[in-house]
Amino acid sequence: MAQSPTRAADRVDETRLWQRHMAMARLGARADGGVNRQALSDEDIAARRQLIGWAAARGFTCAVDPIGNLFVRRAGRERDLPPVLTGSHLDSQPSGGKFDGTYGVLAGLEVLEALEDARVTTRRPIEAVAWTNEEGSRFQPGAMGSAAFVGRVQLVALRDTVDRAGIRLGDALDATLAATPGLARRALGFPVAAYIESHIEQGPLLEADGKVIGAVTGIQGSRWFAVEVTGEEAHAGTTPLKIRKDALKAAMAMVAALEALMADATDVVRFTVGRFDVSPNSPNTVPGRVFFTIDFRHPDPAVLQRLGDQVPALCAAHARGCAVSVTPTFDAPPTHFTQGIVASISAAAARLGLPHRDIFSGAFHDAKFLAEVAPTGMIFVPCARGISHNPAESAKASDLAAGARVLAEVLAELAEQ
C-alpha cells in the first residue's frame, strides 16, 4: 500500500529551504542584493556544482543531457518507469533576484529530501531538474534547455548562437559540461510521466488576494521580434535634417506606432521593447543603425495573430528613409495545463489549509514546453509587490515552504500512478 504523501509534506524543512536560497544567491551576487548568474557562465557552473553537492550528500544520483539540463534523481520502487519531473532554472537576468527559477529547483530538491526524511517510497522515480538557459539573457532564445528536450529546437543549430561578447553557446556548453565531470549522460527527450514546476508568481495577484498558493491553469502566448533599422551615419553639425537617414528617429517612430497599436483599455496586452542598441552611439554622429526587440504576449491566440501580423508593415511605414528588417524570433500559442493536475494542486492546498486560487501565468516558463510531451502543471507562491527580474525581488520563507509542501503532495501522488 502506498504511503500518504502528507508525511512528506510534513517533513519539508522551511529553514533548510531558505538557507539554500541564500547560499545560491551568493553565486553571482550583486552589490545591490540581486543576482547576476548568466547561463553557462562561471557563476552558473558554481550553482550546478552546489546543487550536485547537496544531492550527493543525500545519496541522490545526478545526470546531464547534451544541452546541459541537470537531473537529480530519487529512485522509485519500479526503477525503469518514466519519472515524474519537477524543477525550473538556475540562470538569472543580469539584474535578477534570488528566487526566480531557483525556487523551482530548490523546492524540487527539498521534496526529494522530505520524501527521504519521511521514508516514503514512490512507485516511479522523482527527479528535480535545472533546465539550461531559461532566461535567454545571454544566449537567445530563452527556455533553450526545455525546448531542446522536447524537440522544439535542435541543439546542432543552437551551438552556433553567440552572446554579446562573441562567445559561442557550443563552447560555453562544452566548458560547463567539462566542469562537472563524472555525471551520467542522458539522451535528450527521454519519456516523462508528468512535470510540475514551482515558481514565484512574478505578479501581484496572490499577494493582493491574500492567497498563498496559485494553481496555474496556463501560460499566455508570445510573439517576439528582432528589428534592425539601417540608416546612414553623418556629421551632427553639418548634415541637414531633410537629407538625414537617422536610424534612431526612425526606430523611435516605430516604437511609438507600436505602442499605439498595442494600446489596450483592459490592460491584458503585454508589449515590451526590452533591448535597444544604437550605433555608433556617439554624441555628435547621426545614428546609422538601431537594433531593438519586441516582446508581445496575450492569452487569446486570435489577438496574438491580429496584432503580431501588423508589426512588420507598421515598422516599414515609419522607416523615414531607412532600411528596416523585422525578424520573428519566437512564436508560441497560449498553453493550457492538464486539468487533473491543476485540480490536484488545488486539492493539496486545501488539505494543507493553505489559501489558494486558480491563476493564469503572464510569464514564460519551461513548463510551457514540457506541456507538449507530458501532463504538466505549475504552483505559484507570492512575491512582494509582484516584483521580479529585479534585485528587489522578495519572497517569504513561509510561502516558499508552503509551495514545497503542496509540491510534495502532488509529486508523491503522481509518482504512485
Phi and psi in degrees as a GROMACS rama.xvg file:
@    title "Ramachandran Plot"
@    xaxis  label "Phi"
@    yaxis  label "Psi"
@TYPE xy
-71.1741  144.471  ALA-2
-75.4751  155.354  GLN-3
-69.8751  128.742  SER-4
-65.903  -15.7584  PRO-5
-60.5746  -30.5263  THR-6
-58.2695  -42.7306  ARG-7
-68.2666  -41.082  ALA-8
-58.6877  -37.9269  ALA-9
-68.6951  -19.4374  ASP-10
-97.755  3.58382  ARG-11
-61.6492  129.237  VAL-12
-104.971  104.925  ASP-13
-59.9399  -41.8724  GLU-14
-66.1943  -45.2962  THR-15
-60.337  -44.8132  ARG-16
-62.1493  -42.87  LEU-17
-66.6101  -45.3736  TRP-18
-61.8699  -33.8259  GLN-19
-71.507  -34.7146  ARG-20
-60.953  -42.9218  HIS-21
-67.5946  -35.6746  MET-22
-66.4421  -42.7547  ALA-23
-63.8646  -36.6173  MET-24
-65.0596  -20.9809  ALA-25
-74.9812  -16.2783  ARG-26
-91.1857  97.8394  LEU-27
95.2543  19.2543  GLY-28
-61.9227  139.639  ALA-29
-101.455  157.935  ARG-30
-64.4651  -24.8519  ALA-31
-88.6224  8.57721  ASP-32
94.7573  -7.11589  GLY-33
-86.6944  -168.223  GLY-34
-135.085  134.412  VAL-35
-124.086  94.9909  ASN-36
-129.8  84.109  ARG-37
-72.5504  152.093  GLN-38
-59.045  133.957  ALA-39
62.9985  24.4596  LEU-40
-94.3102  175.168  SER-41
-59.0668  -38.3028  ASP-42
-66.718  -39.0552  GLU-43
-65.4276  -41.7796  ASP-44
-60.032  -42.0474  ILE-45
-62.665  -39.2715  ALA-46
-65.8957  -39.9526  ALA-47
-63.4972  -43.3776  ARG-48
-61.8874  -38.2021  ARG-49
-64.3647  -44.2811  GLN-50
-61.93  -43.8506  LEU-51
-60.9932  -41.1907  ILE-52
-62.8925  -44.9708  GLY-53
-62.6528  -41.2577  TRP-54
-65.4068  -44.4794  ALA-55
-63.2144  -34.3661  ALA-56
-63.6613  -23.3199  ALA-57
-102.164  4.4631  ARG-58
82.6471  12.8263  GLY-59
-82.0275  149.357  PHE-60
-95.36  150.469  THR-61
-122.578  146.436  CYS-62
-145.208  161.241  ALA-63
-138.075  148.644  VAL-64
-107.245  179.152  ASP-65
-62.3117  -21.9932  PRO-66
-97.7684  5.68903  ILE-67
91.69  4.74309  GLY-68
-59.3597  130.895  ASN-69
-109.928  124.174  LEU-70
-115.147  129.942  PHE-71
-110.567  120.326  VAL-72
-113.523  130.999  ARG-73
-109.887  119.659  ARG-74
-65.2633  153.519  ALA-75
-106.529  177.082  GLY-76
-64.9284  -35.0429  ARG-77
-109.799  93.5715  GLU-78
-64.4928  -25.4092  ARG-79
-90.2077  -3.06497  ASP-80
-70.6219  148.365  LEU-81
-56.5459  136.923  PRO-82
-78.9779  161.607  PRO-83
-89.9977  128.38  VAL-84
-104.638  148.814  LEU-85
-145.422  150.267  THR-86
159.719  -165.227  GLY-87
-168.181  -127.983  SER-88
-141.561  159.987  HIS-89
-107.462  -15.6197  LEU-90
-76.2244  157.873  ASP-91
-130.07  171.315  SER-92
-71.4969  162.342  GLN-93
-57.5183  -33.818  PRO-94
-123.412  60.4078  SER-95
-90.7588  -175.502  GLY-96
-111.775  -171.81  GLY-97
-86.2366  -11.1238  LYS-98
-120.357  -28.3911  PHE-99
-57.9446  117.813  ASP-100
83.529  -55.6567  GLY-101
-55.367  -38.7447  THR-102
-57.2166  -43.5357  TYR-103
-63.5473  -37.2488  GLY-104
-69.5088  -47.6959  VAL-105
-72.0945  -32.4719  LEU-106
-64.1421  -39.2847  ALA-107
-62.9164  -45.5377  GLY-108
-62.455  -40.2294  LEU-109
-61.0027  -39.9395  GLU-110
-66.0793  -40.8224  VAL-111
-58.8855  -41.6943  LEU-112
-69.566  -37.8321  GLU-113
-64.5013  -40.6643  ALA-114
-61.4759  -40.6648  LEU-115
-65.7584  -45.2228  GLU-116
-63.5706  -34.4213  ASP-117
-85.479  -4.15979  ALA-118
57.2308  39.4381  ARG-119
-92.0477  127.131  VAL-120
-100.191  151.423  THR-121
-124.325  152.963  THR-122
-64.1576  -46.2976  ARG-123
-96.9127  153.5  ARG-124
-64.2157  151.903  PRO-125
-120.984  134.643  ILE-126
-128.071  136.257  GLU-127
-96.7664  131.728  ALA-128
-123.526  139.587  VAL-129
-108.195  107.327  ALA-130
-76.0886  145.537  TRP-131
-80.72  134.047  THR-132
52.1281  57.6042  ASN-133
-72.2293  -39.3969  GLU-134
-68.3527  -37.1871  GLU-135
71.4508  19.0015  GLY-136
-81.8133  -28.7015  SER-137
-94.7088  -49.6993  ARG-138
-119.478  135.39  PHE-139
-106.944  146.818  GLN-140
-85.0768  171.253  PRO-141
-76.3601  176.429  GLY-142
50.1126  36.4648  ALA-143
-65.0969  -42.7471  MET-144
-65.0845  -45.8528  GLY-145
-71.3399  -35.1776  SER-146
-65.6367  -40.7577  ALA-147
-67.7755  -35.9323  ALA-148
-60.6369  -41.0825  PHE-149
-89.7373  -1.29433  VAL-150
87.3677  11.012  GLY-151
-70.32  -34.6669  ARG-152
-127.906  157.816  VAL-153
-105.357  132.108  GLN-154
-60.598  -37.2801  LEU-155
-59.3441  -33.8349  VAL-156
-78.1054  -34.9564  ALA-157
-68.4745  -29.0933  LEU-158
-60.6534  -25.1768  ARG-159
-89.6165  -0.177255  ASP-160
-62.8665  139.681  THR-161
-121.136  151.566  VAL-162
-89.7568  -175.925  ASP-163
-66.122  -21.8825  ARG-164
-87.6465  1.24055  ALA-165
84.5534  9.09493  GLY-166
-80.7138  129.575  ILE-167
-72.9163  140.749  ARG-168
-59.2264  -40.0302  LEU-169
-58.1049  -39.7262  GLY-170
-69.539  -42.5345  ASP-171
-65.249  -38.2851  ALA-172
-65.2796  -44.5173  LEU-173
-60.9479  -39.8237  ASP-174
-66.7164  -38.269  ALA-175
-65.7307  -44.737  THR-176
-65.1654  -37.4141  LEU-177
-68.8313  -25.764  ALA-178
-79.0082  -11.6662  ALA-179
-125.433  66.9281  THR-180
-72.3064  161.775  PRO-181
87.5031  -3.792  GLY-182
-79.8527  147.527  LEU-183
-63.1171  147.442  ALA-184
-104.117  135.404  ARG-185
-113.005  154.017  ARG-186
-80.6258  155.044  ALA-187
-67.4014  140.597  LEU-188
76.6695  33.9891  GLY-189
-68.9322  158.259  PHE-190
-61.3284  140.804  PRO-191
-127.109  130.991  VAL-192
-76.1556  -38.1842  ALA-193
-168.727  162.292  ALA-194
-139.792  131.269  TYR-195
-127.022  129.542  ILE-196
-117.972  126.636  GLU-197
-97.817  143.085  SER-198
-160.167  151  HIS-199
-67.3728  151.543  ILE-200
-63.182  -37.296  GLU-201
63.7359  25.4739  GLN-202
-154.6  174.242  GLY-203
-99.0576  1.24912  PRO-204
-69.9307  -45.7866  LEU-205
-61.9652  -45.8169  LEU-206
-61.776  -43.591  GLU-207
-65.0614  -33.7122  ALA-208
-88.7941  -3.86976  ASP-209
69.2913  30.4653  GLY-210
-103.689  148.938  LYS-211
-99.5126  -30.2404  VAL-212
-124.424  132.892  ILE-213
-110.497  122.711  GLY-214
-89.6889  105.656  ALA-215
-78.7889  124.15  VAL-216
-89.949  -20.1067  THR-217
174.454  -177.279  GLY-218
-129.249  133.948  ILE-219
-67.5687  157.821  GLN-220
-76.8561  161.51  GLY-221
-137.963  143.384  SER-222
-134.665  124.343  ARG-223
-118.603  145.811  TRP-224
-135.769  149.576  PHE-225
-113.091  128.374  ALA-226
-117.636  127.774  VAL-227
-119.651  122.691  GLU-228
-110.82  122.975  VAL-229
-117.915  114.211  THR-230
-110.712  -131.24  GLY-231
-146.819  123.625  GLU-232
-66.8256  141.791  GLU-233
-155.766  163.068  ALA-234
-70.6499  129.152  HIS-235
-69.7396  -23.544  ALA-236
-94.5372  -19.6049  GLY-237
-115.873  -16.3137  THR-238
-89.7869  118.29  THR-239
-58.2192  144.691  PRO-240
-60.4722  -35.0361  LEU-241
-66.5  -23.3118  LYS-242
-108.524  4.7208  ILE-243
-74.5333  148.992  ARG-244
-115.748  80.2427  LYS-245
-87.2061  105.966  ASP-246
-66.0742  -31.8429  ALA-247
-68.9062  -46.3872  LEU-248
-63.2289  -37.8382  LYS-249
-63.75  -44.4345  ALA-250
-63.9571  -38.6344  ALA-251
-63.453  -39.0274  MET-252
-65.2837  -38.403  ALA-253
-63.3921  -46.4416  MET-254
-63.1114  -40.576  VAL-255
-62.3428  -42.2702  ALA-256
-66.3422  -38.9956  ALA-257
-65.6639  -38.6193  LEU-258
-60.5506  -41.1849  GLU-259
-66.8987  -40.7406  ALA-260
-60.9321  -40.5153  LEU-261
-87.4067  0.990605  MET-262
-56.4603  133.649  ALA-263
-146.917  111.422  ASP-264
-63.6953  -25.3803  ALA-265
-84.1485  -7.68444  THR-266
59.4979  38.3632  ASP-267
-97.42  -36.2206  VAL-268
-62.217  138.31  VAL-269
-118.591  114.832  ARG-270
-129.445  124.966  PHE-271
-139.613  132.52  THR-272
-102.366  101.895  VAL-273
-96.5768  -21.0843  GLY-274
-130.769  135.267  ARG-275
-146.489  103.224  PHE-276
-109.893  128.607  ASP-277
-114.999  137.087  VAL-278
-133.397  137.413  SER-279
-85.1473  3.53651  PRO-280
62.3159  42.4791  ASN-281
-112.022  141.031  SER-282
-66.8269  -19.029  PRO-283
-123.857  28.2584  ASN-284
-126.936  133.052  THR-285
-63.1125  125.691  VAL-286
-60.0842  130.712  PRO-287
-99.9054  -14.7481  GLY-288
-151.351  139.363  ARG-289
-133.951  136.555  VAL-290
-121.499  129.539  PHE-291
-143.021  160.192  PHE-292
-113.472  151.752  THR-293
-122.416  128.595  ILE-294
-119.669  109.629  ASP-295
-120.878  129.614  PHE-296
-137.372  147.734  ARG-297
-165.263  146.29  HIS-298
-77.4025  -13.4475  PRO-299
-100.957  118.056  ASP-300
-61.6963  -29.8672  PRO-301
-67.3547  -39.1259  ALA-302
-69.5185  -39.9084  VAL-303
-55.8611  -45.3058  LEU-304
-70.679  -46.0693  GLN-305
-61.9607  -47.8835  ARG-306
-78.4573  -41.6849  LEU-307
-62.9404  -35.6811  GLY-308
-66.7262  -19.1563  ASP-309
-86.6537  -10.7988  GLN-310
-60.8066  -50.05  VAL-311
-60.6395  -46.1811  PRO-312
-66.075  -36.817  ALA-313
-66.7097  -40.6416  LEU-314
-64.1545  -43.4809  CYS-315
-62.2726  -35.4777  ALA-316
-69.2528  -18.0834  ALA-317
-116.993  28.8112  HIS-318
-75.2765  -20.6269  ALA-319
52.4749  45.3838  ARG-320
86.6509  -5.07726  GLY-321
-91.0063  160.784  CYS-322
-84.4664  145.383  ALA-323
-140.35  135.869  VAL-324
-123.867  134.905  SER-325
-119.107  117.292  VAL-326
-115.378  117.748  THR-327
-64.6731  130.823  PRO-328
-112.077  -16.0935  THR-329
-162.516  139.582  PHE-330
-148.539  110.839  ASP-331
-136.6  127.965  ALA-332
-70.6592  166.418  PRO-333
-58.8891  148.195  PRO-334
-112.188  137.155  THR-335
-118.019  123.703  HIS-336
-77.3896  164.569  PHE-337
-62.7298  123.131  THR-338
-59.8662  -38.4777  GLN-339
-63.7384  -35.6643  GLY-340
-73.291  -40.5719  ILE-341
-57.2665  -43.7227  VAL-342
-65.3372  -37.331  ALA-343
-65.5128  -38.306  SER-344
-64.5998  -45.5446  ILE-345
-62.0943  -42.6335  SER-346
-65.3689  -39.6877  ALA-347
-64.3782  -42.698  ALA-348
-60.639  -41.6831  ALA-349
-63.9253  -43.6569  ALA-350
-61.0382  -33.9424  ARG-351
-87.1829  0.977476  LEU-352
71.6819  30.3523  GLY-353
-103.735  124.556  LEU-354
-58.9415  133.544  PRO-355
-146.927  166.078  HIS-356
-157.687  158.088  ARG-357
-72.9998  149.463  ASP-358
-153.318  146.572  ILE-359
-105.499  137.167  PHE-360
-87.1165  126.998  SER-361
-84.8522  -21.4071  GLY-362
-91.616  160.063  ALA-363
-91.2265  141.488  PHE-364
-143.679  161.081  HIS-365
-59.3545  -27.6885  ASP-366
-57.6604  -26.2139  ALA-367
-59.3374  -40.1609  LYS-368
-79.9375  -39.6651  PHE-369
-61.3376  -28.0447  LEU-370
-63.9472  -15.9467  ALA-371
-76.7783  -18.6029  GLU-372
-126.277  -8.21643  VAL-373
-156.56  154.595  ALA-374
-56.2104  131.497  PRO-375
-139.555  148.278  THR-376
-153.655  170.915  GLY-377
-136.902  150.537  MET-378
-118.039  123.845  ILE-379
-103.727  144.942  PHE-380
-124.351  158.716  VAL-381
-69.4023  153.888  PRO-382
-130.303  147.192  CYS-383
-58.7657  123.68  ALA-384
56.7581  13.5755  ARG-385
73.4794  11.3758  GLY-386
-78.0016  130.652  ILE-387
-151.406  170.627  SER-388
54.0218  44.4757  HIS-389
-160.316  139.611  ASN-390
-57.5083  -22.6343  PRO-391
-79.2559  -1.3117  ALA-392
-51.5074  131.345  GLU-393
-147.775  143.597  SER-394
-143.662  152.967  ALA-395
-83.4666  141.116  LYS-396
-58.197  -38.0743  ALA-397
-66.6034  -35.9569  SER-398
-70.6789  -40.2564  ASP-399
-60.7195  -42.5309  LEU-400
-67.2249  -37.9404  ALA-401
-61.6134  -43.8649  ALA-402
-61.7947  -38.4557  GLY-403
-67.0591  -33.4355  ALA-404
-67.5518  -42.8165  ARG-405
-62.6983  -43.008  VAL-406
-58.8959  -41.6692  LEU-407
-59.8691  -44.0031  ALA-408
-64.1984  -46.4769  GLU-409
-67.8356  -43.2664  VAL-410
-62.8514  -44.0711  LEU-411
-63.1456  -37.9461  ALA-412
-64.6102  -47.1575  GLU-413
-65.7762  -33.7222  LEU-414
-75.3716  -8.23795  ALA-415
-93.0131  -9.35138  GLU-416
